[in-house]
Amino acid sequence: MPFNLTYIFFILPGLILSIIASIAVNSAYKKWSRVSNTRNMTGLQVADYLKNRYQLDELRFVQTQGTLSDHYDPSSKTLALSQGTSTIPSVAAMAITAHELGHAMQDRDNYAPMKIRRVLVPVVNIGSNVGMILVVIGMVLNLMGLATIGVILFASTTLFSLITVPIELNASKRAKAMLEESYLMTSDEERKGVNKVLNAAAWTYVAGLITSILQLLYYVSLIGGGRRRS
C-alpha cells in the first residue's frame, strides 16, 4: 500500500511550506485590506478602469462568495471578484484585482504557458484521480506496469503545477506594470503593500509545486522498491 509512514516523511516538507505560505497570504491580505489605496478605488472600480485602459473589451465582471476566491475564467472571459475585493478601496483589493487582470491580458495575448495549461486541464482531472487509483491497485497486486502507468498519469498534476508558477509570476509582473503605468500605485507604501500581497500569493503556488513533486517522487520510489522485491 502506498500510504505509510514513509509517505508522511515525503509529504511533510511540502505540507509545512504550504501552511507557512497560507499564513503569509492571509496575514498580508488582512494587513493591507485595512490600508486604503491613494485613489480610494474599490477592486471593481480598479478592474473597470484597467479594462478600459488596456482594451480588455470582452472582459465581464461577476461577484463570487468567500475570501481570496478571486479568479479569472478564460473560457467565459469572466473576472470573479470576492466581496472584500470588489467593494473595499484597499491596497490588497487593488493588488488582487490587477493580478487577475494580468491573467486576462495573458489570455488576450495568447500567452503560451496559459494555453498549455488549459490543454492540460482534462488530462490533470483524469491523472490526479485515476493515477492514484492505478498506483494503489498496481502495488497491491504487484503489477508494477500498472503502477507505472498510474505514476505517469499522476505526473500530469506535477507538470500542471510547474506551468502554473510562471503563469502566476507573470500575472503579478503585469499587475505591477499596469498599476504603475496607470498611476494607480503612486506611493512607496502602496508599492510595498502590492509586493507583499502578490509575493505571498506566489509562494502558495511554489508550495503546491513542491508538494506535488514530493508526492510524485514518493510514488516513483514505491515502484522502484516494488520492482526490486519482484
C-alpha positions as CSV (number, residue, x, y, z in Angstrom):
1,M,0.0,0.0,0.0
2,P,1.3,3.5,-0.9
3,F,0.1,5.2,2.3
4,N,2.5,4.6,5.1
5,L,5.0,6.3,7.4
6,T,7.4,6.9,4.5
7,Y,4.6,8.9,2.7
8,I,4.5,11.3,5.7
9,F,8.2,11.9,5.5
10,F,8.0,12.6,1.8
11,I,5.0,15.0,2.1
12,L,5.8,16.7,5.4
13,P,8.2,19.4,4.0
14,G,5.6,20.4,1.3
15,L,2.8,20.4,3.9
16,I,4.8,22.7,6.3
17,L,5.7,25.0,3.4
18,S,2.0,25.1,2.3
19,I,0.9,26.1,5.8
20,I,3.5,28.8,6.1
21,A,2.5,30.2,2.7
22,S,-1.1,30.1,3.6
23,I,-0.4,32.0,6.9
24,A,1.7,34.6,4.9
25,V,-1.1,35.2,2.4
26,N,-3.8,35.6,5.0
27,S,-1.5,37.9,7.1
28,A,-0.6,40.1,4.1
29,Y,-4.2,40.3,3.0
30,K,-5.5,41.1,6.4
31,K,-3.0,43.9,6.9
32,W,-3.2,45.5,3.5
33,S,-7.0,45.2,3.2
34,R,-7.1,47.7,6.1
35,V,-4.9,50.2,4.2
36,S,-6.8,52.4,1.7
37,N,-5.2,53.0,-1.7
38,T,-4.4,56.6,-2.7
39,R,-7.1,56.8,-5.4
40,N,-9.7,55.4,-3.0
41,M,-10.9,52.9,-5.6
42,T,-12.6,49.6,-4.9
43,G,-11.4,46.5,-6.7
44,L,-14.3,46.7,-9.0
45,Q,-13.5,50.3,-9.9
46,V,-9.9,49.3,-10.5
47,A,-11.0,46.5,-12.7
48,D,-13.3,48.7,-14.8
49,Y,-10.6,51.4,-15.1
50,L,-7.9,49.0,-16.2
51,K,-10.3,47.1,-18.5
52,N,-10.9,50.3,-20.5
53,R,-7.3,51.5,-20.4
54,Y,-5.9,48.2,-21.7
55,Q,-8.8,47.5,-24.0
56,L,-9.9,44.2,-22.5
57,D,-13.3,44.7,-24.2
58,E,-14.6,41.1,-23.8
59,L,-14.0,41.0,-20.1
60,R,-17.0,41.0,-17.8
61,F,-17.2,41.1,-14.0
62,V,-19.1,39.0,-11.5
63,Q,-19.0,38.8,-7.7
64,T,-18.1,35.5,-6.0
65,Q,-18.5,34.2,-2.5
66,G,-15.7,33.7,0.0
67,T,-12.4,35.4,0.8
68,L,-9.5,35.4,-1.6
69,S,-11.7,33.5,-4.1
70,D,-10.9,36.0,-6.9
71,H,-10.1,34.4,-10.2
72,Y,-10.2,34.8,-14.0
73,D,-12.0,32.3,-16.2
74,P,-10.6,32.3,-19.7
75,S,-13.4,30.2,-21.1
76,S,-16.0,32.8,-20.4
77,K,-13.7,35.9,-20.2
78,T,-15.0,36.5,-16.7
79,L,-13.3,38.2,-13.8
80,A,-14.8,37.0,-10.5
81,L,-14.1,39.3,-7.5
82,S,-14.9,38.5,-3.9
83,Q,-16.9,41.0,-1.9
84,G,-13.8,42.0,0.1
85,T,-12.0,42.8,-3.2
86,S,-14.8,44.3,-5.2
87,T,-16.3,46.7,-2.6
88,I,-13.3,47.9,-0.5
89,P,-10.9,50.6,-1.6
90,S,-7.8,48.9,-0.2
91,V,-4.2,48.2,-1.3
92,A,-4.9,44.5,-1.2
93,A,-8.0,44.8,-3.3
94,M,-6.1,46.8,-5.9
95,A,-3.3,44.2,-6.0
96,I,-5.5,41.2,-6.3
97,T,-7.7,42.8,-9.0
98,A,-4.6,43.8,-11.0
99,H,-3.2,40.3,-10.7
100,E,-6.4,38.7,-12.1
101,L,-6.4,41.3,-14.9
102,G,-2.9,40.2,-15.6
103,H,-4.4,36.8,-16.4
104,A,-7.0,38.4,-18.7
105,M,-4.1,40.1,-20.5
106,Q,-2.3,36.7,-20.8
107,D,-5.4,35.3,-22.4
108,R,-5.8,38.2,-24.8
109,D,-2.1,38.0,-25.8
110,N,-2.3,34.2,-26.2
111,Y,0.4,33.7,-23.6
112,A,1.9,30.3,-24.4
113,P,2.1,28.8,-20.8
114,M,-1.6,29.7,-20.2
115,K,-2.6,27.9,-23.5
116,I,-0.6,24.8,-22.5
117,R,-2.2,24.8,-19.0
118,R,-5.6,25.0,-20.5
119,V,-4.9,21.9,-22.7
120,L,-3.6,20.0,-19.6
121,V,-6.8,20.6,-17.5
122,P,-8.8,17.5,-18.7
123,V,-5.6,15.4,-18.5
124,V,-5.0,16.5,-15.0
125,N,-8.6,15.8,-14.0
126,I,-8.1,12.2,-15.0
127,G,-4.5,11.9,-13.9
128,S,-5.0,13.2,-10.3
129,N,-7.7,10.6,-9.6
130,V,-7.2,7.6,-11.9
131,G,-3.4,7.8,-11.5
132,M,-3.5,7.4,-7.7
133,I,-6.0,4.5,-8.1
134,L,-3.8,2.7,-10.5
135,V,-0.8,3.1,-8.3
136,V,-2.7,1.6,-5.3
137,I,-4.0,-1.3,-7.4
138,G,-0.7,-1.9,-9.0
139,M,1.1,-2.0,-5.7
140,V,-1.4,-4.3,-4.0
141,L,-1.5,-6.8,-6.9
142,N,2.2,-6.4,-7.6
143,L,1.6,-5.2,-11.1
144,M,4.4,-2.7,-11.5
145,G,3.5,-1.9,-15.1
146,L,0.0,-0.8,-14.0
147,A,1.5,1.2,-11.1
148,T,3.9,2.9,-13.6
149,I,1.0,4.0,-15.8
150,G,-0.6,5.4,-12.7
151,V,2.6,7.4,-11.8
152,I,2.8,8.8,-15.4
153,L,-0.8,9.9,-15.2
154,F,-0.2,11.5,-11.8
155,A,2.9,13.3,-13.2
156,S,0.5,15.4,-15.2
157,T,-0.5,17.2,-12.0
158,T,3.1,18.0,-11.3
159,L,3.5,19.3,-14.8
160,F,0.4,21.4,-14.3
161,S,1.8,22.9,-11.1
162,L,5.2,23.5,-12.8
163,I,3.5,25.5,-15.6
164,T,1.3,27.4,-13.1
165,V,4.2,29.0,-11.3
166,P,5.5,31.1,-14.2
167,I,1.9,32.0,-15.2
168,E,1.2,33.4,-11.7
169,L,4.6,35.2,-11.6
170,N,3.9,36.8,-15.0
171,A,0.4,37.8,-14.0
172,S,1.9,39.6,-10.9
173,K,4.5,41.3,-13.1
174,R,1.8,42.5,-15.5
175,A,-0.2,43.7,-12.5
176,K,2.6,45.8,-11.1
177,A,3.3,47.3,-14.5
178,M,-0.4,48.2,-15.1
179,L,-0.7,49.8,-11.7
180,E,2.4,51.9,-12.3
181,E,1.6,52.9,-15.9
182,S,-2.0,53.9,-14.9
183,Y,-0.8,55.9,-11.9
184,L,-3.0,53.8,-9.6
185,M,0.1,52.9,-7.5
186,T,1.8,56.1,-6.6
187,S,3.3,55.8,-3.1
188,D,6.1,53.7,-1.7
189,E,3.6,52.3,0.9
190,E,1.3,51.1,-1.9
191,R,4.2,49.5,-3.8
192,K,5.3,47.8,-0.6
193,G,1.7,46.5,0.1
194,V,1.2,45.3,-3.5
195,N,4.5,43.5,-3.4
196,K,3.7,41.9,0.0
197,V,0.3,40.6,-1.2
198,L,1.4,39.3,-4.6
199,N,4.7,37.8,-3.3
200,A,2.9,36.0,-0.5
201,A,0.4,34.6,-3.0
202,A,3.2,33.4,-5.3
203,W,4.6,31.3,-2.5
204,T,1.3,29.3,-2.3
205,Y,1.9,28.1,-5.9
206,V,5.6,27.3,-5.2
207,A,4.5,25.3,-2.2
208,G,1.9,23.4,-4.3
209,L,4.6,22.6,-6.8
210,I,7.0,21.3,-4.2
211,T,4.2,19.2,-2.6
212,S,3.3,17.7,-6.0
213,I,7.0,16.9,-6.8
214,L,7.5,15.2,-3.4
215,Q,4.3,13.1,-3.9
216,L,5.4,12.1,-7.4
217,L,8.9,11.1,-6.0
218,Y,7.2,9.0,-3.4
219,Y,5.2,7.1,-5.9
220,V,8.4,6.6,-8.0
221,S,10.2,5.3,-5.0
222,L,7.4,2.8,-4.3
223,I,7.6,1.4,-7.8
224,G,11.4,1.2,-7.6
225,G,11.1,-0.7,-4.3
226,G,8.4,-3.0,-5.7
227,R,10.5,-4.0,-8.7
228,R,13.5,-4.8,-6.5
229,R,11.3,-7.1,-4.5
230,S,9.8,-8.8,-7.5
